[in-house]
Amino acid sequence: MRRPVTIKHVAAEAGVSLQTVSRVINNGPNVRPEVRDRVNAAVAKLGYTPSLAAQRMGGSRSWLLLALNDRDRTIEGWRLGEGTDWVDQMLMGGMLECAEHGYRMIFELVDTHSSHVEREIRGAISALHPDGVILTPPHSDNPVIIDLLVQLGLPFSRIGSVAEGPGFAITMDDTAAAQAATGHLLDLGHTRVGFITGSDEWTLSGARLDGYKRAITDRGIAVDEALIGRGDFSFESGTAAMQAFCDLEDRPTALVASNDQMALAALRVANSRGLKAPDQMAIVSFDDTPIVKFSNPPLTAIVQPIAAMVAEASRLLIRAKAGDTDLPSKVVVPFGLAIRDSTRRV
């Protein structure tokens, strides 16, 4: 069985040191053209594929990005089998972008509510020495985590954070998305449109509520606080909010839910109350995870560009590590609206 080709074989074939091979692999400086050609010829002849260890020998880069996701929410979603693909989309966007630049992305779960969150993150950074960190909600709005990364001088991206602050903020313009979702229902002829918020722990929840209110007032309709249900992104909170809507004397005929789980909860409650979607209760969701395509009826939803946002976050961190200083502090990635059978003109 053929033994794998290593950087040592390339160095021996080219007659140079291991460090020289690594500098050539990483497009590093201080290598004479003829030496670079000789190393590249040896790489081609031997069919060598650089390892992460070989890349790290070439200088100050680790060639790793660290992505932090919330432990409790992620594990709960896996255990319940809720059909969301947030993590899948995050990994796809980040890993594919990293691969384009010779990087790897490491995925870690951290409890944002833990009193040991700073120690956990220091431990991960100490073990991996990443070139940058990707924060997903609610980490992207956690001041303890953000202050720590600033203190360490480590570049980081904040996915879904609309708050001002350090790092690269990557959003889909949640205000505009909620405005579009609400506007879609208003365009269909609804005048009593409810809204279920997300957790106050996420700044994007407030942005989505602002977008809902803006769409309502832009049509000359007064905002009715009774039509705003307070949720926290859980199925249970969506159930409670929808039950409260159904108990109103003048209930809404349509609603926007701030994520798919709460929208599915609202659909279940509506069915139990004899309110069939879309004729008696039109529903628009956020995120567009796979499960909403298979509900009955399939849900109209704001398409959150998770993969594209994490890809952009990765790209900015890699460029920053390469010394690029002409980088935007905020990037807005376009969202979409997938119109399905849960909404119809009245």
TALIN-V396938 format. One record per pair of residues at least 24 apart in sequence whose C-alpha atoms are under 7 Angstrom apart, sorted by the first residue. I is the first residue (numbers start at 1). J is the second residue. D is the distance in Angstrom with one decimal. If there is no record, write none. Layout:
I;J;D
I;J;D
This chain:
5;46;6.9
5;48;5.7
6;48;6.8
7;54;6.8
10;42;5.7
10;43;6.1
13;42;6.0
14;38;5.7
14;39;5.4
14;42;5.8
19;57;6.4
19;58;6.3
22;54;5.9
22;55;6.0
22;57;6.0
22;58;4.8
23;58;4.9
26;55;6.4
26;58;6.4
61;131;6.4
62;129;6.3
62;130;5.9
62;131;6.0
63;103;4.8
63;104;6.4
63;131;6.6
64;103;5.7
64;104;5.0
64;105;5.7
64;130;4.9
64;131;5.9
65;104;6.4
65;105;4.8
65;106;6.2
65;130;5.2
65;131;5.8
65;132;5.2
65;133;5.8
66;105;5.9
66;106;5.0
66;107;6.1
66;130;6.0
66;132;6.4
66;133;4.7
66;134;6.1
67;105;6.9
67;106;6.1
67;107;4.9
67;108;6.2
67;133;5.7
67;134;4.5
67;135;6.2
68;107;6.2
68;108;5.1
68;109;5.8
68;110;6.5
68;134;6.2
68;135;5.4
68;136;6.4
69;108;6.4
69;109;5.1
69;110;6.3
69;135;7.0
69;136;5.7
70;109;5.7
70;110;5.4
70;111;5.5
70;112;6.3
70;139;7.0
71;109;4.6
71;110;4.9
71;111;4.9
72;111;6.3
83;290;6.6
83;291;5.6
84;289;5.3
84;290;6.5
84;291;6.8
85;289;5.9
89;306;5.9
89;307;4.8
90;306;5.9
90;307;5.1
90;310;5.9
92;307;6.2
93;307;3.9
93;308;5.8
93;310;5.5
93;311;4.6
94;310;5.3
94;311;4.8
94;314;6.0
97;311;5.4
97;314;6.7
97;315;6.8
98;314;6.7
112;139;6.1
118;145;6.6
131;321;6.5
132;156;5.4
132;317;5.7
133;157;6.4
134;158;6.4
134;313;6.9
135;159;6.0
136;160;7.0
137;202;6.6
138;201;6.6
138;202;5.7
141;202;6.7
155;317;6.4
156;317;6.7
157;313;5.5
159;309;7.0
160;204;6.5
161;203;6.1
161;204;6.2
162;203;6.1
162;204;6.1
163;203;6.5
167;329;6.8
168;329;4.8
168;330;5.6
169;329;6.3
169;330;4.6
169;331;6.3
170;309;6.1
170;313;6.6
170;330;5.9
170;331;5.0
170;332;6.0
171;309;7.0
171;331;6.4
171;332;5.0
171;333;6.1
172;332;5.1
172;333;4.7
172;334;5.6
172;335;5.8
173;332;6.2
174;204;6.3
174;207;5.7
174;208;5.3
175;207;4.8
175;208;4.8
175;210;6.1
175;211;4.2
176;211;5.9
177;302;6.8
177;335;6.9
178;208;5.1
178;211;4.8
178;212;5.4
179;211;4.3
179;212;5.1
179;214;6.6
179;215;5.1
181;256;6.8
181;284;6.5
181;302;6.8
182;212;5.9
182;215;6.2
182;256;6.6
183;215;5.8
185;254;7.0
188;344;6.5
188;345;4.3
188;346;6.1
189;345;6.2
189;346;5.6
190;253;6.6
190;254;6.7
192;252;4.6
192;253;5.8
192;254;6.6
193;227;7.0
193;252;5.3
193;253;6.3
193;254;4.8
193;255;5.0
194;227;4.5
194;228;5.9
194;252;5.7
194;254;6.2
194;255;4.3
194;256;6.3
195;227;6.3
195;228;4.9
195;229;6.1
195;255;5.4
195;256;4.8
195;257;5.8
196;228;5.9
196;229;4.6
196;230;5.8
196;231;5.8
196;241;6.8
196;256;6.4
196;257;4.7
196;258;5.9
197;229;6.3
197;230;5.2
197;231;5.0
197;232;7.0
197;257;6.7
197;258;5.5
198;231;5.1
198;232;4.6
198;233;5.1
198;258;5.5
199;231;6.2
199;232;3.8
199;233;6.2
233;259;6.1
233;261;6.7
233;262;6.2
234;261;6.2
234;262;6.2
235;261;5.1
235;262;5.0
235;265;5.5
237;262;6.9
238;262;4.1
238;263;6.8
238;265;5.3
238;266;5.9
239;265;5.0
239;266;5.7
239;269;6.5
242;266;5.2
242;269;6.5
243;269;6.6
253;280;6.1
253;281;4.9
253;282;6.5
254;281;5.0
254;282;4.3
254;283;5.7
255;282;6.4
255;283;5.1
255;284;6.4
256;283;5.9
256;284;4.8
256;285;5.8
257;284;6.4
257;285;5.0
257;286;6.5
258;285;6.3
258;286;5.3
259;285;5.7
259;286;4.4
259;287;5.9
260;285;5.4
260;286;5.7
260;287;6.3
260;288;6.7
260;292;6.8
277;342;5.5
278;341;6.9
278;342;4.7
278;343;5.0
278;344;5.9
282;342;5.5
282;343;4.9
283;342;5.6
283;343;6.2
297;341;5.6
297;342;5.6
298;340;5.9
298;341;5.6
298;342;6.1
299;340;5.6
299;341;6.4
299;342;5.0
300;338;5.5
300;339;4.5
300;340;4.5
300;341;6.7
300;342;5.8
300;343;6.5
301;337;5.8
301;338;5.3
301;339;6.7
302;336;5.7
302;337;4.5
302;338;6.3
303;335;5.7
303;336;4.7
303;337;5.6
303;338;6.6
304;335;5.6
304;336;7.0
305;335;6.0
309;333;6.4
